[in-house]
């Protein structure tokens, strides 16, 4: 990301991205190692690809990943209850 791009990104936006990124990796810790590696690689590549996103694209990207995070948490909760 260029210096001029950082100028338009708020500190709270950066914090939100980092928090979502961290939460996704924490959620993957409960997966078997093979699936964890695949999931972590996918998250890394997606976030890397969207570093140059416009503000509108970034908002959509974060919203979609937040929805995915919520869906995964619900799914893992159900699986845990079934054990």
NUNU-171413 format. One record per residue (C-alpha): residue number from 1; residue in one letter; x, y, z. Coordinates in steps of 0.25 Angstrom, whole numbers, always signed. Example, Ala and Ser with C-alpha at 12.3 -4.5 7.8 and 13.67 -1.06 7.14 Angstrom:
2
<rec i="1" aa="A" X="+49" Y="-18" Z="+31"/>
<rec i="2" aa="S" X="+55" Y="-4" Z="+29"/>
// end
This chain:
83
<rec i="1" aa="X" X="+0" Y="+0" Z="+0"/>
<rec i="2" aa="X" X="+6" Y="+13" Z="-4"/>
<rec i="3" aa="X" X="+7" Y="+25" Z="+6"/>
<rec i="4" aa="X" X="-4" Y="+33" Z="-1"/>
<rec i="5" aa="X" X="-13" Y="+21" Z="+1"/>
<rec i="6" aa="X" X="-10" Y="+21" Z="+16"/>
<rec i="7" aa="X" X="-15" Y="+35" Z="+17"/>
<rec i="8" aa="X" X="-29" Y="+31" Z="+13"/>
<rec i="9" aa="X" X="-30" Y="+19" Z="+22"/>
<rec i="10" aa="X" X="-34" Y="+23" Z="+37"/>
<rec i="11" aa="X" X="-27" Y="+16" Z="+49"/>
<rec i="12" aa="X" X="-40" Y="+10" Z="+53"/>
<rec i="13" aa="X" X="-42" Y="+4" Z="+39"/>
<rec i="14" aa="X" X="-28" Y="-2" Z="+41"/>
<rec i="15" aa="X" X="-31" Y="-7" Z="+55"/>
<rec i="16" aa="X" X="-44" Y="-14" Z="+49"/>
<rec i="17" aa="X" X="-36" Y="-21" Z="+38"/>
<rec i="18" aa="X" X="-26" Y="-26" Z="+48"/>
<rec i="19" aa="X" X="-37" Y="-31" Z="+58"/>
<rec i="20" aa="X" X="-45" Y="-38" Z="+48"/>
<rec i="21" aa="X" X="-32" Y="-44" Z="+42"/>
<rec i="22" aa="X" X="-28" Y="-49" Z="+56"/>
<rec i="23" aa="X" X="-42" Y="-54" Z="+59"/>
<rec i="24" aa="X" X="-42" Y="-63" Z="+47"/>
<rec i="25" aa="X" X="-29" Y="-69" Z="+50"/>
<rec i="26" aa="X" X="-33" Y="-72" Z="+65"/>
<rec i="27" aa="X" X="-46" Y="-79" Z="+59"/>
<rec i="28" aa="X" X="-37" Y="-87" Z="+50"/>
<rec i="29" aa="X" X="-29" Y="-93" Z="+62"/>
<rec i="30" aa="X" X="-41" Y="-102" Z="+65"/>
<rec i="31" aa="X" X="-39" Y="-109" Z="+51"/>
<rec i="32" aa="X" X="-31" Y="-121" Z="+48"/>
<rec i="33" aa="X" X="-17" Y="-117" Z="+44"/>
<rec i="34" aa="X" X="-19" Y="-120" Z="+29"/>
<rec i="35" aa="X" X="-32" Y="-111" Z="+28"/>
<rec i="36" aa="X" X="-26" Y="-100" Z="+37"/>
<rec i="37" aa="X" X="-14" Y="-99" Z="+27"/>
<rec i="38" aa="X" X="-24" Y="-98" Z="+16"/>
<rec i="39" aa="X" X="-32" Y="-88" Z="+23"/>
<rec i="40" aa="X" X="-21" Y="-79" Z="+28"/>
<rec i="41" aa="X" X="-15" Y="-79" Z="+14"/>
<rec i="42" aa="X" X="-28" Y="-75" Z="+8"/>
<rec i="43" aa="X" X="-30" Y="-63" Z="+18"/>
<rec i="44" aa="X" X="-16" Y="-58" Z="+16"/>
<rec i="45" aa="X" X="-17" Y="-58" Z="+1"/>
<rec i="46" aa="X" X="-31" Y="-51" Z="+1"/>
<rec i="47" aa="X" X="-26" Y="-40" Z="+11"/>
<rec i="48" aa="X" X="-13" Y="-38" Z="+3"/>
<rec i="49" aa="X" X="-21" Y="-37" Z="-10"/>
<rec i="50" aa="X" X="-30" Y="-26" Z="-4"/>
<rec i="51" aa="X" X="-19" Y="-17" Z="+2"/>
<rec i="52" aa="X" X="-21" Y="-8" Z="-10"/>
<rec i="53" aa="X" X="-36" Y="-8" Z="-10"/>
<rec i="54" aa="X" X="-44" Y="+5" Z="-11"/>
<rec i="55" aa="X" X="-52" Y="+10" Z="+2"/>
<rec i="56" aa="X" X="-65" Y="+4" Z="-4"/>
<rec i="57" aa="X" X="-58" Y="-9" Z="-8"/>
<rec i="58" aa="X" X="-51" Y="-10" Z="+6"/>
<rec i="59" aa="X" X="-65" Y="-8" Z="+13"/>
<rec i="60" aa="X" X="-71" Y="-19" Z="+5"/>
<rec i="61" aa="X" X="-59" Y="-28" Z="+7"/>
<rec i="62" aa="X" X="-60" Y="-26" Z="+22"/>
<rec i="63" aa="X" X="-75" Y="-28" Z="+23"/>
<rec i="64" aa="X" X="-74" Y="-41" Z="+15"/>
<rec i="65" aa="X" X="-63" Y="-46" Z="+24"/>
<rec i="66" aa="X" X="-70" Y="-42" Z="+36"/>
<rec i="67" aa="X" X="-82" Y="-50" Z="+31"/>
<rec i="68" aa="X" X="-73" Y="-62" Z="+28"/>
<rec i="69" aa="X" X="-67" Y="-61" Z="+42"/>
<rec i="70" aa="X" X="-81" Y="-61" Z="+49"/>
<rec i="71" aa="X" X="-86" Y="-73" Z="+40"/>
<rec i="72" aa="X" X="-73" Y="-81" Z="+44"/>
<rec i="73" aa="X" X="-75" Y="-78" Z="+59"/>
<rec i="74" aa="X" X="-89" Y="-83" Z="+58"/>
<rec i="75" aa="X" X="-85" Y="-95" Z="+51"/>
<rec i="76" aa="X" X="-74" Y="-99" Z="+60"/>
<rec i="77" aa="X" X="-83" Y="-96" Z="+72"/>
<rec i="78" aa="X" X="-93" Y="-106" Z="+67"/>
<rec i="79" aa="X" X="-82" Y="-116" Z="+64"/>
<rec i="80" aa="X" X="-78" Y="-115" Z="+78"/>
<rec i="81" aa="X" X="-92" Y="-117" Z="+84"/>
<rec i="82" aa="X" X="-93" Y="-130" Z="+76"/>
<rec i="83" aa="X" X="-81" Y="-136" Z="+81"/>
// end
